[in-house]
Amino acid sequence: MNQFLTTLPSWLLDLTGAFAVLVSLYFLFAKRRAYWHWSNASLLPYFLLFASGRLWMLAGLQVCYLIFGIHGLYLWSLEERRDRGGLKFNEPAWYGVTWAASLLIFGFTVYVTDFSARWNWVQFTVVLLQLVANFGTTRRWAWSWPVWILSNAVGAAYYFHTSYWALFSLQFVLAGMSAYGWWVWQQDERRTGALPLASL
């Protein structure tokens, strides 16, 4: 495994992951199911990139996102069936299981990380902010968008430090999308007094 990781140049993994994310964002705006497939596809190059650099918390985050991605894809199917009146399911329980697994992964990666390296505290901050933002977004809480933007700002500094240039650039795209998402939710709140039923 380690030999395989070292044979792949980091710039290729960085670029491949960013490309898959950008394609997934196109399908996200189009509200197409392919969003989940491309989003999940980005996780492998990112996992390999972070694991090869021994950035365990960021590598673990990719595993969490894979759980979210598989869960989200299946949840969309359940919600479609529910909206057609053909299915009832316990949505809080579905979210609870995935978050329990994600917190276990996060806890393990924190445990194996060497915090004597100061930049690992920045890595910790990026991962923690993204988990908090993801939690808020799934519950349709508007404060999640500023947290996303903050995670992108901290992430940009971290990826600049690690010379992951595609990831560094991607943070500005994602921050812009978060600012737009925050604005849309604020408009919906003013118009209807409630957030949209679907956050993504």
GROMACS elastic network, one bead per residue, 0.5 to 0.9 nm:
[ bonds ]
;  ai    aj funct       b0    kb
    1     4     6  0.51095   500
    1     5     6  0.62651   500
    1     6     6  0.87986   500
    2     5     6  0.50387   500
    2     6     6  0.62763   500
    2     7     6  0.87901   500
    2    52     6  0.74070   500
    3     6     6  0.52692   500
    3     7     6  0.64106   500
    4     7     6  0.53533   500
    4     8     6  0.69802   500
    5     8     6  0.57752   500
    5     9     6  0.84759   500
    5    48     6  0.64268   500
    5    49     6  0.78904   500
    5    51     6  0.79247   500
    5    52     6  0.56365   500
    6     9     6  0.71999   500
    6    10     6  0.86700   500
    6    52     6  0.66703   500
    8    11     6  0.85882   500
    8    12     6  0.71222   500
    8    13     6  0.72650   500
    8    48     6  0.86958   500
    8    49     6  0.86249   500
    9    12     6  0.54845   500
    9    13     6  0.67394   500
    9    14     6  0.87913   500
    9    49     6  0.86195   500
   10    13     6  0.51805   500
   10    14     6  0.59828   500
   10    15     6  0.84970   500
   10    48     6  0.87479   500
   10    49     6  0.59779   500
   10    52     6  0.83639   500
   10    53     6  0.88241   500
   10   164     6  0.77614   500
   11    15     6  0.59813   500
   11    16     6  0.84272   500
   11    49     6  0.87678   500
   11   163     6  0.88276   500
   11   164     6  0.69693   500
   11   165     6  0.79230   500
   11   166     6  0.80483   500
   12    15     6  0.51512   500
   12    16     6  0.59335   500
   12    17     6  0.84503   500
   12    45     6  0.84374   500
   13    16     6  0.51357   500
   13    17     6  0.60392   500
   13    18     6  0.85201   500
   13    44     6  0.87091   500
   13    46     6  0.64621   500
   13    47     6  0.89736   500
   13    48     6  0.72987   500
   13    49     6  0.58284   500
   14    17     6  0.54285   500
   14    18     6  0.62883   500
   14    19     6  0.87211   500
   14    45     6  0.70510   500
   14    46     6  0.67397   500
   14    49     6  0.68538   500
   14   164     6  0.62441   500
   14   165     6  0.75080   500
   14   166     6  0.58722   500
   14   167     6  0.64409   500
   15    18     6  0.51699   500
   15    19     6  0.61096   500
   15    20     6  0.86979   500
   15    45     6  0.87559   500
   15   164     6  0.86820   500
   15   165     6  0.82781   500
   15   166     6  0.55981   500
   15   167     6  0.77746   500
   16    19     6  0.51700   500
   16    20     6  0.63251   500
   16    21     6  0.87136   500
   16    42     6  0.72722   500
   16    45     6  0.65464   500
   16    46     6  0.84050   500
   16   166     6  0.89103   500
   17    20     6  0.52513   500
   17    21     6  0.62777   500
   17    22     6  0.87822   500
   17    41     6  0.78344   500
   17    43     6  0.69046   500
   17    44     6  0.77104   500
   17    45     6  0.54149   500
   17    46     6  0.57701   500
   17   166     6  0.84752   500
   17   167     6  0.82230   500
   18    21     6  0.50526   500
   18    22     6  0.62278   500
   18    23     6  0.87037   500
   18    42     6  0.71362   500
   18    46     6  0.86925   500
   18   166     6  0.61109   500
   18   167     6  0.63344   500
   18   169     6  0.89966   500
   18   170     6  0.68061   500
   19    22     6  0.51999   500
   19    23     6  0.63152   500
   19    24     6  0.86213   500
   19    42     6  0.78302   500
   19   166     6  0.87235   500
   20    23     6  0.51819   500
   20    24     6  0.61208   500
   20    25     6  0.86833   500
   20    38     6  0.56105   500
   20    39     6  0.65450   500
   20    40     6  0.85877   500
   20    41     6  0.65128   500
   20    42     6  0.50138   500
   20    43     6  0.87892   500
   21    25     6  0.62276   500
   21    26     6  0.88300   500
   21    35     6  0.89659   500
   21    38     6  0.67310   500
   21    39     6  0.57315   500
   21    40     6  0.88231   500
   21    41     6  0.83282   500
   21    42     6  0.59401   500
   21    43     6  0.89825   500
   21   170     6  0.86982   500
   22    25     6  0.50886   500
   22    26     6  0.65449   500
   22    27     6  0.89942   500
   22    38     6  0.87362   500
   22    39     6  0.87838   500
   22   170     6  0.84146   500
   22   173     6  0.89963   500
   23    26     6  0.52053   500
   23    27     6  0.66608   500
   23    28     6  0.87108   500
   23    35     6  0.77812   500
   23    38     6  0.66051   500
   23    39     6  0.81628   500
   24    27     6  0.51948   500
   24    28     6  0.60696   500
   24    29     6  0.88183   500
   24    34     6  0.71391   500
   24    36     6  0.70882   500
   24    37     6  0.76389   500
   24    39     6  0.53104   500
   24    40     6  0.88483   500
   24    42     6  0.87046   500
   25    29     6  0.63064   500
   25    30     6  0.85344   500
   25    35     6  0.67615   500
   25    38     6  0.86557   500
   25    39     6  0.81464   500
   26    29     6  0.54578   500
   26    30     6  0.63797   500
   26    31     6  0.86801   500
   26    32     6  0.88651   500
   26    35     6  0.75996   500
   27    31     6  0.59226   500
   27    32     6  0.51996   500
   27    33     6  0.73614   500
   27    34     6  0.60865   500
   27    36     6  0.85711   500
   27    38     6  0.84939   500
   28    32     6  0.62058   500
   28    33     6  0.79966   500
   28    34     6  0.80447   500
   28    35     6  0.52092   500
   28    36     6  0.83068   500
   28   200     6  0.70791   500
   29    32     6  0.78089   500
   29    35     6  0.87559   500
   29   200     6  0.82862   500
   30    35     6  0.86695   500
   31    34     6  0.85477   500
   31    35     6  0.75450   500
   31   200     6  0.78170   500
   32    35     6  0.59350   500
   32    36     6  0.84618   500
   33    36     6  0.59648   500
   33    37     6  0.73934   500
   33    73     6  0.74149   500
   33    76     6  0.84523   500
   34    37     6  0.50773   500
   34    38     6  0.62625   500
   34    39     6  0.83884   500
   35    38     6  0.54531   500
   35    39     6  0.59486   500
   35    40     6  0.84697   500
   36    39     6  0.50408   500
   36    40     6  0.59532   500
   36    41     6  0.84003   500
   36    69     6  0.59823   500
   36    70     6  0.77447   500
   36    72     6  0.75311   500
   36    73     6  0.61656   500
   37    40     6  0.51918   500
   37    41     6  0.60627   500
   37    42     6  0.88142   500
   37    69     6  0.80735   500
   37    70     6  0.88964   500
   37    73     6  0.84163   500
   38    42     6  0.63505   500
   39    42     6  0.53654   500
   39    43     6  0.70438   500
   39    65     6  0.87891   500
   39    66     6  0.85998   500
   39    69     6  0.73337   500
   40    43     6  0.54109   500
   40    44     6  0.77212   500
   40    62     6  0.89734   500
   40    65     6  0.76303   500
   40    66     6  0.59330   500
   40    69     6  0.60882   500
   40    70     6  0.79172   500
   41    44     6  0.61940   500
   41    45     6  0.79872   500
   42    45     6  0.60573   500
   42    46     6  0.64855   500
   42    47     6  0.87148   500
   42    62     6  0.89277   500
   43    46     6  0.51148   500
   43    47     6  0.58139   500
   43    48     6  0.85063   500
   43    62     6  0.55226   500
   43    63     6  0.76301   500
   43    65     6  0.75320   500
   43    66     6  0.69281   500
   44    47     6  0.50556   500
   44    48     6  0.61656   500
   44    49     6  0.84677   500
   44    62     6  0.78194   500
   45    48     6  0.51122   500
   45    49     6  0.59676   500
   45    50     6  0.86075   500
   46    50     6  0.60950   500
   46    51     6  0.83280   500
   46    58     6  0.85417   500
   46    59     6  0.72646   500
   46    62     6  0.70152   500
   47    50     6  0.53183   500
   47    51     6  0.58609   500
   47    52     6  0.83404   500
   47    58     6  0.77023   500
   47    60     6  0.77203   500
   47    61     6  0.84139   500
   47    62     6  0.58262   500
   47    63     6  0.76838   500
   48    51     6  0.51131   500
   48    52     6  0.58662   500
   48    53     6  0.84960   500
   48    59     6  0.76143   500
   49    52     6  0.53908   500
   49    53     6  0.64709   500
   49    54     6  0.87808   500
   49    55     6  0.85744   500
   49    59     6  0.79836   500
   50    53     6  0.50770   500
   50    54     6  0.60793   500
   50    56     6  0.68063   500
   50    57     6  0.84995   500
   50    58     6  0.62131   500
   50    59     6  0.51254   500
   50    60     6  0.88937   500
   51    55     6  0.57930   500
   51    56     6  0.62168   500
   51    58     6  0.82171   500
   51    59     6  0.56437   500
   51    60     6  0.87790   500
   52    55     6  0.76382   500
   53    56     6  0.82923   500
   54    57     6  0.88106   500
   54    59     6  0.81752   500
   54   113     6  0.85667   500
   55    58     6  0.57152   500
   55    59     6  0.61764   500
   55    60     6  0.86809   500
   55   109     6  0.89653   500
   55   113     6  0.78325   500
   55   120     6  0.79569   500
   55   123     6  0.78635   500
   56    60     6  0.59421   500
   56    61     6  0.84614   500
   56   109     6  0.54872   500
   56   110     6  0.77119   500
   56   112     6  0.74081   500
   56   113     6  0.64467   500
   57    60     6  0.50137   500
   57    61     6  0.61335   500
   57    62     6  0.88485   500
   57   105     6  0.86275   500
   57   106     6  0.66542   500
   57   107     6  0.89298   500
   57   108     6  0.85793   500
   57   110     6  0.62796   500
   57   112     6  0.87435   500
   57   113     6  0.73527   500
   57   120     6  0.87027   500
   57   123     6  0.70302   500
   57   124     6  0.67413   500
   57   127     6  0.67744   500
   58    62     6  0.65961   500
   58   109     6  0.85088   500
   58   123     6  0.70528   500
   58   124     6  0.82217   500
   58   126     6  0.83150   500
   58   127     6  0.64261   500
   59    62     6  0.53419   500
   59    63     6  0.69041   500
   59   109     6  0.83419   500
   60    63     6  0.51123   500
   60    64     6  0.63906   500
   60    65     6  0.87087   500
   60   102     6  0.85925   500
   60   105     6  0.61604   500
   60   106     6  0.64541   500
   60   108     6  0.85399   500
   60   109     6  0.63007   500
   61    65     6  0.61273   500
   61    66     6  0.85589   500
   61   102     6  0.80170   500
   61   105     6  0.78680   500
   61   106     6  0.71584   500
   61   109     6  0.89434   500
   61   127     6  0.67403   500
   61   130     6  0.87881   500
   61   131     6  0.83069   500
   62    66     6  0.61717   500
   62    67     6  0.86914   500
   63    67     6  0.63974   500
   63    68     6  0.86798   500
   63   102     6  0.80809   500
   63   105     6  0.79158   500
   64    67     6  0.51086   500
   64    68     6  0.62417   500
   64    69     6  0.85397   500
   64    98     6  0.82275   500
   64    99     6  0.85445   500
   64   101     6  0.76982   500
   64   102     6  0.51610   500
   64   103     6  0.85511   500
   64   105     6  0.71956   500
   64   106     6  0.82129   500
   64   131     6  0.89773   500
   65    69     6  0.58583   500
   65    70     6  0.85210   500
   65   102     6  0.84725   500
   66    70     6  0.61133   500
   66    71     6  0.82704   500
   67    70     6  0.53596   500
   67    71     6  0.59423   500
   67    72     6  0.83335   500
   67    98     6  0.66166   500
   67   101     6  0.82646   500
   67   102     6  0.78052   500
   68    72     6  0.57325   500
   68    73     6  0.84320   500
   68    98     6  0.67903   500
   68    99     6  0.85885   500
   68   102     6  0.87284   500
   69    73     6  0.60730   500
   69    74     6  0.85752   500
   70    73     6  0.52413   500
   70    74     6  0.63173   500
   70    75     6  0.84540   500
   71    74     6  0.52978   500
   71    75     6  0.58802   500
   71    76     6  0.85851   500
   71    94     6  0.81021   500
   71    95     6  0.84165   500
   71    98     6  0.74892   500
   72    76     6  0.60797   500
   72    77     6  0.87025   500
   73    76     6  0.53498   500
   73    77     6  0.67732   500
   74    77     6  0.51659   500
   74    78     6  0.63733   500
   74    79     6  0.87159   500
   75    79     6  0.60149   500
   75    80     6  0.84653   500
   75    91     6  0.85779   500
   75    94     6  0.83464   500
   76    79     6  0.50794   500
   76    80     6  0.61097   500
   76    81     6  0.86408   500
   77    80     6  0.51428   500
   77    81     6  0.63170   500
   77    82     6  0.85636   500
   78    81     6  0.51791   500
   78    82     6  0.60498   500
   78    83     6  0.85922   500
   78    87     6  0.72835   500
   78    88     6  0.82891   500
   78    89     6  0.77004   500
   79    83     6  0.59698   500
   79    84     6  0.85139   500
   79    87     6  0.81930   500
   79    88     6  0.86963   500
   79    89     6  0.86992   500
   80    83     6  0.51526   500
   80    84     6  0.63519   500
   80    85     6  0.88038   500
   80    86     6  0.89375   500
   80    87     6  0.88288   500
   81    84     6  0.51479   500
   81    85     6  0.64964   500
   81    86     6  0.54406   500
   81    87     6  0.55832   500
   81    88     6  0.83382   500
   82    85     6  0.50539   500
   82    86     6  0.55095   500
   82    88     6  0.57589   500
   82    89     6  0.78464   500
   83    86     6  0.74678   500
   83    87     6  0.79323   500
   84    87     6  0.78149   500
   85    88     6  0.79445   500
   88    91     6  0.89527   500
   89    93     6  0.88340   500
   89    94     6  0.85963   500
   90    93     6  0.55135   500
   90    94     6  0.65521   500
   91    94     6  0.51196   500
   91    95     6  0.64417   500
   91    96     6  0.86220   500
   92    95     6  0.52125   500
   92    96     6  0.60107   500
   92    97     6  0.88016   500
   93    97     6  0.63209   500
   93    98     6  0.88959   500
   94    97     6  0.56178   500
   94    98     6  0.68335   500
   94    99     6  0.89488   500
   95    98     6  0.54431   500
   95    99     6  0.62126   500
   95   100     6  0.86307   500
   95   138     6  0.85560   500
   96    99     6  0.52187   500
   96   100     6  0.60742   500
   96   101     6  0.86835   500
   97   100     6  0.52207   500
   97   101     6  0.63833   500
   97   102     6  0.87123   500
   98   101     6  0.52016   500
   98   102     6  0.61633   500
   98   103     6  0.86855   500
   99   103     6  0.60613   500
   99   104     6  0.85383   500
   99   135     6  0.83152   500
  100   103     6  0.52667   500
  100   104     6  0.63432   500
  100   105     6  0.88035   500
  101   104     6  0.51908   500
  101   105     6  0.63512   500
  101   106     6  0.86927   500
  102   105     6  0.50874   500
  102   106     6  0.60948   500
  102   107     6  0.85259   500
  102   131     6  0.86675   500
  103   107     6  0.59781   500
  103   108     6  0.85300   500
  103   131     6  0.89536   500
  104   107     6  0.50945   500
  104   108     6  0.62025   500
  104   109     6  0.86980   500
  105   108     6  0.51975   500
  105   109     6  0.62360   500
  105   110     6  0.86121   500
  106   109     6  0.52528   500
  106   110     6  0.61546   500
  106   111     6  0.85830   500
  106   127     6  0.84627   500
  106   128     6  0.86148   500
  107   110     6  0.51819   500
  107   111     6  0.61993   500
  107   112     6  0.89216   500
  108   111     6  0.50039   500
  108   112     6  0.64556   500
  108   113     6  0.87623   500
  109   112     6  0.52650   500
  109   113     6  0.61699   500
  110   113     6  0.52407   500
  110   114     6  0.83861   500
  110   115     6  0.87769   500
  110   124     6  0.76847   500
  111   114     6  0.82571   500
  113   116     6  0.89624   500
  113   120     6  0.75302   500
  114   117     6  0.62577   500
  114   118     6  0.89900   500
  114   120     6  0.71822   500
  115   118     6  0.63514   500
  115   119     6  0.80899   500
  115   120     6  0.57150   500
  115   121     6  0.65086   500
  116   119     6  0.87729   500
  116   120     6  0.78907   500
  116   121     6  0.88612   500
  117   120     6  0.56812   500
  117   121     6  0.76943   500
  118   121     6  0.55893   500
  118   122     6  0.73361   500
  119   122     6  0.50664   500
  119   123     6  0.64046   500
  119   124     6  0.86469   500
  119   158     6  0.76345   500
  119   161     6  0.86447   500
  120   124     6  0.60446   500
  120   125     6  0.85185   500
  121   125     6  0.62093   500
  121   126     6  0.87167   500
  122   126     6  0.62707   500
  122   127     6  0.87188   500
  122   154     6  0.73149   500
  122   155     6  0.81382   500
  122   157     6  0.87308   500
  122   158     6  0.67335   500
  123   126     6  0.51698   500
  123   127     6  0.63157   500
  123   128     6  0.85720   500
  123   154     6  0.86596   500
  123   155     6  0.78383   500
  123   158     6  0.70204   500
  124   127     6  0.53186   500
  124   128     6  0.60184   500
  124   129     6  0.84932   500
  125   128     6  0.51560   500
  125   129     6  0.59809   500
  125   130     6  0.85016   500
  125   151     6  0.77776   500
  125   154     6  0.76406   500
  125   155     6  0.86872   500
  126   129     6  0.53183   500
  126   130     6  0.62204   500
  126   131     6  0.87265   500
  126   150     6  0.86554   500
  126   151     6  0.54060   500
  126   152     6  0.78295   500
  126   153     6  0.89615   500
  126   154     6  0.61950   500
  126   155     6  0.57739   500
  126   158     6  0.83360   500
  127   130     6  0.51782   500
  127   131     6  0.62154   500
  127   132     6  0.86484   500
  127   151     6  0.79734   500
  127   155     6  0.89021   500
  128   131     6  0.52080   500
  128   132     6  0.61882   500
  128   133     6  0.85373   500
  128   151     6  0.85534   500
  129   132     6  0.51279   500
  129   133     6  0.59851   500
  129   134     6  0.84423   500
  129   147     6  0.64339   500
  129   148     6  0.71346   500
  129   150     6  0.76070   500
  129   151     6  0.54791   500
  130   133     6  0.50021   500
  130   134     6  0.59223   500
  130   135     6  0.84471   500
  130   147     6  0.75700   500
  130   148     6  0.64160   500
  130   151     6  0.61018   500
  130   152     6  0.86953   500
  131   134     6  0.50653   500
  131   135     6  0.61236   500
  131   136     6  0.86520   500
  132   135     6  0.51075   500
  132   136     6  0.62698   500
  132   137     6  0.86649   500
  132   144     6  0.75492   500
  132   147     6  0.76023   500
  132   148     6  0.86700   500
  133   136     6  0.51034   500
  133   137     6  0.60913   500
  133   138     6  0.86666   500
  133   143     6  0.81522   500
  133   145     6  0.69648   500
  133   146     6  0.83298   500
  133   147     6  0.54997   500
  133   148     6  0.55875   500
  133   151     6  0.83758   500
  134   137     6  0.51052   500
  134   138     6  0.62248   500
  134   139     6  0.87056   500
  134   144     6  0.72386   500
  134   148     6  0.81040   500
  135   138     6  0.54182   500
  135   139     6  0.65688   500
  135   140     6  0.88039   500
  135   141     6  0.87960   500
  135   144     6  0.78810   500
  136   139     6  0.52182   500
  136   140     6  0.61650   500
  136   141     6  0.51604   500
  136   142     6  0.75459   500
  136   143     6  0.71977   500
  136   145     6  0.84275   500
  136   147     6  0.89790   500
  137   141     6  0.57818   500
  137   142     6  0.73528   500
  137   143     6  0.83817   500
  137   144     6  0.55595   500
  137   145     6  0.75743   500
  137   199     6  0.68051   500
  137   200     6  0.87007   500
  138   141     6  0.77734   500
  138   199     6  0.71172   500
  138   200     6  0.88829   500
  139   199     6  0.84728   500
  140   143     6  0.88800   500
  140   144     6  0.80135   500
  140   185     6  0.89708   500
  140   195     6  0.67471   500
  140   196     6  0.78418   500
  140   197     6  0.80577   500
  140   198     6  0.80385   500
  140   199     6  0.61486   500
  141   144     6  0.59048   500
  141   145     6  0.83873   500
  141   195     6  0.80260   500
  142   145     6  0.61169   500
  142   146     6  0.81864   500
  142   181     6  0.88845   500
  142   182     6  0.65071   500
  142   185     6  0.66267   500
  142   186     6  0.75772   500
  142   195     6  0.80151   500
  143   146     6  0.58496   500
  143   147     6  0.67662   500
  143   182     6  0.80870   500
  144   147     6  0.51107   500
  144   148     6  0.62456   500
  144   149     6  0.88014   500
  144   178     6  0.89308   500
  144   182     6  0.83217   500
  145   149     6  0.63261   500
  145   150     6  0.86739   500
  145   175     6  0.88302   500
  145   178     6  0.54274   500
  145   179     6  0.68003   500
  145   180     6  0.89595   500
  145   181     6  0.69374   500
  145   182     6  0.54534   500
  146   150     6  0.61571   500
  146   151     6  0.85717   500
  146   175     6  0.89294   500
  146   178     6  0.73907   500
  146   179     6  0.74803   500
  146   182     6  0.75135   500
  147   151     6  0.61154   500
  147   152     6  0.85796   500
  148   151     6  0.50402   500
  148   152     6  0.62154   500
  148   153     6  0.87041   500
  148   174     6  0.82800   500
  148   175     6  0.70060   500
  148   178     6  0.64533   500
  148   179     6  0.88735   500
  149   152     6  0.50470   500
  149   153     6  0.62820   500
  149   154     6  0.87673   500
  149   171     6  0.86124   500
  149   172     6  0.88819   500
  149   174     6  0.77181   500
  149   176     6  0.80135   500
  149   177     6  0.89210   500
  149   178     6  0.61988   500
  149   179     6  0.72136   500
  150   153     6  0.50361   500
  150   154     6  0.62499   500
  150   155     6  0.83201   500
  150   175     6  0.81885   500
  151   154     6  0.52072   500
  151   155     6  0.57742   500
  151   156     6  0.83969   500
  151   171     6  0.86700   500
  151   175     6  0.85891   500
  152   156     6  0.58998   500
  152   157     6  0.86405   500
  152   168     6  0.88692   500
  152   170     6  0.86994   500
  152   171     6  0.50117   500
  152   172     6  0.70809   500
  152   174     6  0.70395   500
  152   175     6  0.59002   500
  153   156     6  0.51701   500
  153   157     6  0.66031   500
  153   158     6  0.88201   500
  153   171     6  0.71071   500
  153   172     6  0.79936   500
  153   175     6  0.77706   500
  154   157     6  0.52682   500
  154   158     6  0.63170   500
  154   159     6  0.87412   500
  155   159     6  0.59751   500
  155   160     6  0.83293   500
  155   167     6  0.84882   500
  155   168     6  0.73126   500
  155   171     6  0.68898   500
  156   159     6  0.52329   500
  156   160     6  0.59954   500
  156   161     6  0.85380   500
  156   167     6  0.76126   500
  156   169     6  0.75073   500
  156   170     6  0.83764   500
  156   171     6  0.58154   500
  156   172     6  0.78265   500
  157   160     6  0.51570   500
  157   161     6  0.63097   500
  157   162     6  0.88644   500
  157   168     6  0.76575   500
  158   161     6  0.50524   500
  158   162     6  0.63716   500
  158   163     6  0.85837   500
  158   164     6  0.87985   500
  158   168     6  0.80523   500
  159   163     6  0.58065   500
  159   164     6  0.51275   500
  159   165     6  0.68610   500
  159   166     6  0.87280   500
  159   167     6  0.63902   500
  159   168     6  0.51327   500
  159   169     6  0.89431   500
  160   164     6  0.63568   500
  160   165     6  0.66657   500
  160   167     6  0.85866   500
  160   168     6  0.59202   500
  161   164     6  0.79213   500
  162   165     6  0.84020   500
  163   166     6  0.88164   500
  163   167     6  0.88470   500
  163   168     6  0.79503   500
  164   167     6  0.55065   500
  164   168     6  0.60625   500
  164   169     6  0.87871   500
  165   169     6  0.61316   500
  165   170     6  0.84565   500
  166   169     6  0.51788   500
  166   170     6  0.60527   500
  166   171     6  0.88026   500
  167   171     6  0.64242   500
  168   171     6  0.55701   500
  168   172     6  0.76246   500
  169   172     6  0.57849   500
  169   173     6  0.71593   500
  170   173     6  0.51485   500
  170   174     6  0.62152   500
  170   175     6  0.85189   500
  171   174     6  0.51061   500
  171   175     6  0.59523   500
  171   176     6  0.85262   500
  172   175     6  0.50109   500
  172   176     6  0.61361   500
  172   177     6  0.86089   500
  173   176     6  0.51791   500
  173   177     6  0.63168   500
  173   178     6  0.87102   500
  174   178     6  0.61267   500
  174   179     6  0.86095   500
  175   179     6  0.61926   500
  175   180     6  0.86183   500
  176   179     6  0.51009   500
  176   180     6  0.62584   500
  176   181     6  0.86148   500
  177   180     6  0.50035   500
  177   181     6  0.60570   500
  177   182     6  0.85363   500
  178   182     6  0.60431   500
  178   183     6  0.85120   500
  179   182     6  0.51140   500
  179   183     6  0.62371   500
  179   184     6  0.87154   500
  180   183     6  0.50654   500
  180   184     6  0.61941   500
  180   185     6  0.86650   500
  181   184     6  0.51035   500
  181   185     6  0.61893   500
  181   186     6  0.85752   500
  181   199     6  0.87402   500
  182   185     6  0.52350   500
  182   186     6  0.61786   500
  182   187     6  0.86612   500
  183   186     6  0.50973   500
  183   187     6  0.62134   500
  183   188     6  0.86843   500
  184   187     6  0.50838   500
  184   188     6  0.62228   500
  184   189     6  0.86188   500
  185   188     6  0.50201   500
  185   189     6  0.61033   500
  185   190     6  0.86449   500
  185   194     6  0.86388   500
  185   195     6  0.60021   500
  185   196     6  0.70615   500
  185   199     6  0.87129   500
  186   189     6  0.50397   500
  186   190     6  0.62503   500
  186   191     6  0.86069   500
  186   195     6  0.79904   500
  187   190     6  0.51856   500
  187   191     6  0.61332   500
  187   192     6  0.85490   500
  187   195     6  0.89525   500
  188   191     6  0.50559   500
  188   192     6  0.58231   500
  188   193     6  0.70173   500
  188   194     6  0.65991   500
  188   195     6  0.58822   500
  188   196     6  0.66810   500
  189   192     6  0.54432   500
  189   195     6  0.55305   500
  189   196     6  0.82177   500
  190   193     6  0.55869   500
  190   194     6  0.79155   500
  191   194     6  0.80817   500
  192   195     6  0.77434   500
  192   196     6  0.89799   500
  194   197     6  0.86222   500
  195   198     6  0.84548   500
  195   199     6  0.82643   500
  196   199     6  0.64169   500
